[in-house]
Structures are given as C-alpha cells and as structure tokens.
Amino acid sequence: MTKHGRMASSRDELLDLYLDWREGAAAVADAYSTWARAPAGEEGRCFAAYTAALDREEAAARSYADVAAIGERLSQQWGAP
C-alpha cells in the first residue's frame, strides 16, 4: 500500500471512530434522559444503563483520541498533503 493509500485508510478509520464516539455521546444523552424520567422503582436500573453508556462513550472517545494522536504524529513525520 502506498503512503497515500495508508493515509486514506487511516482517515477512514479515524472517521469511523469519530462516528462511534458521537453515537456513544448520543446514547449517553438518551440514557440520561431515561434515568431522569425513570418511574419509581426503576431508578437503579436506569442509572446502571446510564453509567454503562458513559463507559462505552469513554472507551469510544479514548479509541478516537488514540488513533488521532497516531495520525498527527504520522502526518508530521510524512508531511500532511
């Protein structure tokens, strides 16, 4: 694979990770809303779903940030087009 092919592939991966993170953030907002409106007796279950959504969003954000940092280093090394 050429340098430009690797860069295009990396950009695609970065975009996919960004979209995963944004979807995770939307899921957090939905889970928070559900927890805030939880009927009596359901608060604990809804809170658990909210914290699980937070954990998934955090993992997605970390993956995105890790790949973005690698991309930044590579673009500095290769010279960004």
Buried (B, 14 or more C-beta within 10 A) or exposed (E): EEEEEEBEEBEEBBEEBBEBBBEBBEBBEEBBEBBEEBEEEEEEEBBEBBEEBBEBBEEBBEBBEEBBEEBEEBEEEEEEE
